[in-house]
Amino acid sequence: MLEWIPVNGSSVIVAEAYDPESETIYVRFTNGTEWWYSACPPSTWEEFTGQSRGQYLNKVLKFKPNGRYGG
């Protein structure tokens, strides 16, 4: 089961999670939808959490394999 981490200060994302085994980032948006982004090694997770998440999502994550997450 994912351990969602609340995100403060983002107008787009309210929570995030990371599965290092599958190298997948999970994102919960303000509207409640959840998405997964794969092919994300630990360095990508560190970059994502170390800056504006919305900008990183649009510049990097949206080009990775992704889809809606159903929990």
Backbone torsions as a table, in degrees:
resi	resn	phi	psi	omega
1	MET	NA	140.5	-178.7
2	LEU	-71.8	145.9	171.9
3	GLU	-104.4	98.3	-179.4
4	TRP	-71.7	135.3	178.1
5	ILE	-109.0	120.7	178.0
6	PRO	-61.5	142.5	178.6
7	VAL	-112.6	123.4	177.3
8	ASN	-104.4	145.3	174.4
9	GLY	86.4	4.9	177.9
10	SER	-106.5	136.2	177.9
11	SER	-87.3	-4.2	-174.8
12	VAL	-115.5	-39.3	-171.6
13	ILE	-116.6	133.7	179.2
14	VAL	-106.2	-21.4	179.0
15	ALA	-157.1	159.3	-179.1
16	GLU	-147.6	159.8	176.9
17	ALA	-151.8	159.5	179.7
18	TYR	-139.9	133.5	174.7
19	ASP	-111.7	103.1	-176.8
20	PRO	-66.9	-26.3	-180.0
21	GLU	-66.9	-42.6	179.1
22	SER	-96.8	-1.9	-177.7
23	GLU	52.1	53.0	-177.3
24	THR	-123.7	131.8	174.0
25	ILE	-99.0	135.3	177.3
26	TYR	-114.8	138.3	-176.8
27	VAL	-132.0	132.9	172.8
28	ARG	-109.1	121.4	-177.6
29	PHE	-88.1	166.7	-177.3
30	THR	-60.3	-26.1	179.6
31	ASN	-85.3	2.3	176.3
32	GLY	95.5	-12.6	178.7
33	THR	-73.2	150.8	-179.8
34	GLU	-124.7	139.0	-179.6
35	TRP	-130.5	153.5	173.4
36	TRP	-115.5	150.1	178.2
37	TYR	-134.6	116.6	-176.4
38	SER	-100.7	-179.3	-175.6
39	ALA	62.0	40.4	-177.9
40	CYS	-118.3	91.4	177.2
41	PRO	-64.5	169.0	-179.1
42	PRO	-51.6	-33.9	179.6
43	SER	-63.6	-35.2	177.5
44	THR	-68.2	-41.1	177.2
45	TRP	-60.7	-43.6	178.9
46	GLU	-62.8	-42.5	178.0
47	GLU	-63.9	-42.9	-179.2
48	PHE	-61.0	-45.0	-176.1
49	THR	-82.3	-8.5	-176.7
50	GLY	-98.6	8.9	-178.0
51	GLN	-154.8	-167.7	177.6
52	SER	-62.6	115.0	-176.5
53	ARG	-65.6	-41.0	179.9
54	GLY	-61.6	-43.2	178.8
55	GLN	-66.3	-42.3	-179.8
56	TYR	-65.7	-39.1	177.8
57	LEU	-58.9	-45.6	-178.7
58	ASN	-73.2	-29.4	-178.2
59	LYS	-87.4	-31.2	-171.6
60	VAL	-125.5	-58.2	-169.6
61	LEU	-64.3	-36.4	-176.1
62	LYS	-66.4	-13.3	178.5
63	PHE	-93.5	-2.8	177.6
64	LYS	-90.8	162.1	174.8
65	PRO	-56.6	134.1	-176.4
66	ASN	-154.4	168.5	177.7
67	GLY	-175.7	172.2	179.1
68	ARG	-74.3	136.8	-178.7
69	TYR	-100.3	131.3	-178.3
70	GLY	-102.6	3.0	178.2
71	GLY	75.8	NA	NA
